[in-house]
Amino acid sequence: MTANNPFSSPNQGCEGFFNQLTSYVILLDLLYEAEKFGEVITVFEDLLSRGVFANSYPRDMVCLVFAAAYRIGTPEAYNKAKKIATDARKAESFLSSRAICLMAAMAIRHGDPETGFELLAILRTQNYIARNIKLVTLCHLKRPDDALMLARSYLARDRGEGKFSGGVHSRGTGHTGAGGR
């Protein structure tokens, strides 16, 4: 008996019982925790093919699928995750920042930094993980000047200095950055 049987076989007396999004999220989470990463992707694809989500992509489930694909680490798993990401964006479904970061990291791992950079660009706000992945992505795109400029702006922001001006910063200590004048 596979993990998906109660969800896909109405003859077992469970028809309608598991027809809730939360039940499917729990199933995928249990499969992930049991390190059955391939089954996470298979069950999600089965649910998509049966139209369970009505043309939407539940963000918690997508995140679990991307995490499973990342852990599998094969080009096939990456391509499946990339297709899900593409389809979710076409359906205008919300992708969580965690899912986007996982997908961007996978893209870098599989020699596709362009996809990673494109995905990171849709984030409205970036946490430190997204910022670091963006820096790595720029390096893989052979754009070190952009990476350095971005790193400087992140450092300036983290220090509370606001915008990075490209020169020496003043924090109200009397130093103006121009030879003390």
WOBELLIN-V853711 format. One record per run of one state. SS is the DSSP state (H for helix, E for strand, L for the rest). FROM is the first residue (numbers start at 1). LEN is the number of residues. If there is no record, write none. Layout:
BEGIN
SS	FROM	LEN
SS	FROM	LEN
END
This chain:
BEGIN
L	1	4
H	5	4
L	9	1
H	10	3
L	13	8
H	21	13
L	34	3
H	37	13
L	50	9
H	59	14
L	73	2
H	75	16
L	91	6
H	97	13
L	110	3
H	113	8
L	121	7
H	128	13
L	141	3
H	144	15
L	159	23
END
